[in-house]
Amino acid sequence: MAQLIVRNLDDDIKSALRRLAEQHGRSMEEEVRHILRCAANQVPAAGGLGSRIAARFGGIGLDQPLPELHGEAAAPMSLGG
């Protein structure tokens, strides 16, 4: 088993950990192990940036898919003149 030393822990954090440990009937060391175990086992956010953008704007009512523009030259913008 590995060991981990945490330096410069604020006193209020240590006090909160001690209270949590008491509430859960654990030692402070076991409480920290439990917190770290839960944090490490959380499911990571799904996908990368594109997936997160698609999820945020999904269902906004597009009637048809957007066209793919891979390999096409960009057309110059008209500034009206």
Secondary structure as a PSIPRED ss2 file (coil, helix, strand):
# PSIPRED VFORMAT (PSIPRED V4.0)

   1 M C   1.000  0.000  0.000
   2 A C   1.000  0.000  0.000
   3 Q C   1.000  0.000  0.000
   4 L C   1.000  0.000  0.000
   5 I C   1.000  0.000  0.000
   6 V C   1.000  0.000  0.000
   7 R C   1.000  0.000  0.000
   8 N C   1.000  0.000  0.000
   9 L C   1.000  0.000  0.000
  10 D C   1.000  0.000  0.000
  11 D H   0.000  1.000  0.000
  12 D H   0.000  1.000  0.000
  13 I H   0.000  1.000  0.000
  14 K H   0.000  1.000  0.000
  15 S H   0.000  1.000  0.000
  16 A H   0.000  1.000  0.000
  17 L H   0.000  1.000  0.000
  18 R H   0.000  1.000  0.000
  19 R H   0.000  1.000  0.000
  20 L H   0.000  1.000  0.000
  21 A H   0.000  1.000  0.000
  22 E H   0.000  1.000  0.000
  23 Q H   0.000  1.000  0.000
  24 H H   0.000  1.000  0.000
  25 G C   1.000  0.000  0.000
  26 R C   1.000  0.000  0.000
  27 S C   1.000  0.000  0.000
  28 M H   0.000  1.000  0.000
  29 E H   0.000  1.000  0.000
  30 E H   0.000  1.000  0.000
  31 E H   0.000  1.000  0.000
  32 V H   0.000  1.000  0.000
  33 R H   0.000  1.000  0.000
  34 H H   0.000  1.000  0.000
  35 I H   0.000  1.000  0.000
  36 L H   0.000  1.000  0.000
  37 R H   0.000  1.000  0.000
  38 C H   0.000  1.000  0.000
  39 A H   0.000  1.000  0.000
  40 A H   0.000  1.000  0.000
  41 N C   1.000  0.000  0.000
  42 Q C   1.000  0.000  0.000
  43 V C   1.000  0.000  0.000
  44 P C   1.000  0.000  0.000
  45 A C   1.000  0.000  0.000
  46 A C   1.000  0.000  0.000
  47 G C   1.000  0.000  0.000
  48 G C   1.000  0.000  0.000
  49 L H   0.000  1.000  0.000
  50 G H   0.000  1.000  0.000
  51 S H   0.000  1.000  0.000
  52 R H   0.000  1.000  0.000
  53 I H   0.000  1.000  0.000
  54 A H   0.000  1.000  0.000
  55 A H   0.000  1.000  0.000
  56 R H   0.000  1.000  0.000
  57 F H   0.000  1.000  0.000
  58 G C   1.000  0.000  0.000
  59 G C   1.000  0.000  0.000
  60 I C   1.000  0.000  0.000
  61 G C   1.000  0.000  0.000
  62 L C   1.000  0.000  0.000
  63 D C   1.000  0.000  0.000
  64 Q C   1.000  0.000  0.000
  65 P C   1.000  0.000  0.000
  66 L C   1.000  0.000  0.000
  67 P C   1.000  0.000  0.000
  68 E C   1.000  0.000  0.000
  69 L C   1.000  0.000  0.000
  70 H C   1.000  0.000  0.000
  71 G C   1.000  0.000  0.000
  72 E C   1.000  0.000  0.000
  73 A C   1.000  0.000  0.000
  74 A C   1.000  0.000  0.000
  75 A C   1.000  0.000  0.000
  76 P C   1.000  0.000  0.000
  77 M C   1.000  0.000  0.000
  78 S C   1.000  0.000  0.000
  79 L C   1.000  0.000  0.000
  80 G C   1.000  0.000  0.000
  81 G C   1.000  0.000  0.000
